[in-house]
């Protein structure tokens, strides 16, 4: 089973139930070498559903002391594809190593 790290809306129970039809099983962890900032989502449907246009986003900076807290979830391959469809333009799924040593997928700033 793949791991999915979330620092934003995918941690919300309502989002999990809507997207996956279940609550995800997970635990706290940290994304290492990334920094968090805000990103203005332009997708009107996403903004309407979330109720806001500014959302958290992470960018790789390579600094081992830079960490972003969140949750790491066990998901299926099908659920990972559902999450791909959920994330708006500007986010890209990448593989990263967490503080726990686990490899997980995370949605980070898309490369320009």
N, C-alpha and C positions, 0 to 999 in steps of 0.2 A: 504494500500500500504506500502511495506517495504521501509526503508531508507537505502541508501548505501553511506558510507563516503569514499571519495577518496582524497588522498594526492599525487597521481602520474598520470599515463598515462590515467586513466579513466576520467580525467578532460578535456582531449584534444578533441576538436570537431571532428577531423578526426576519432579518435578511437570510439567515441560515434556513429557517423553516420555509420561507418563500422559494429560495433557490434549490435547496436540496431535499426538502420535505422531511427534514430531521434536524435535531441539534447535533452539532459536531462534537466529537470527543477530543479534548486537547489539554495542553498545559502551558504555563508561562515560559517564555524563553526570550532571547535577545538576538537581534540581527547585528552582526559585527561588521564594522567597516562601512557603515552607512549613516547618513544624517537625514533627519525628517524635516520637511518643510510643507508649505501649503501649495496646492495646485488648483487652478480654476477650471472646473469641468465645464465644457461647452455643450454637452449633450443635454438638450432640454428635458428629455424623458428621465434621464438619470437624476438631474437636478430636481425635477418634480417629485420623483420617488423618494429621494433622500432628504428633500426639504432644504437643501443648501447647495451653493455652487462651489464653495471652497472645501477641499478635501485634503487629508494628509497624503503625502507621497514621500518616498525615500529615494535618495540618490547615493550611489556608491562614491565614497571618498578614499577608501583604502586605509583609513586610519584605524588601527586596532583598538584604540580607546574610544572610538565613536560607536555608540550602540543605540539601537531603537528597540524599545520593549514592545512585546505583543504576545500573541498566542500561536502555538504550533498545533495544527490539527491533522488527524488521520483522515484522509479522504480517498475515495476511489478514483480510478482513471476517468470514469464518466463524470464524477463530480468536479474534477479538475477542469474538464472541458466546459462544464456549466459555468464555472468561475471565469474561464476565459471569455465567455459570452457576456458575463455580467460587467466586467471592468470596462470603463469608457476609454475612448481614444486618449493617448498620453501616458497610459500605463502599459508595461510590457512584462510578461512573466519570464523570470530568470531564476537560475539555481544559485543558492547561496548557502554558506555554512553558518550555522547558528552557534551561539555561545556554548550550547550543550554538546556541540560536535556533530549534530544531525545535519544532513543535507536536506534542504527544503526549497520548495518553489515559493517565490515572493513576487508580488506585483510592484515594480519599481518604475521610476521615470523612464520613459521610452528614450532610446538614444536618438539624438537629432542628426 
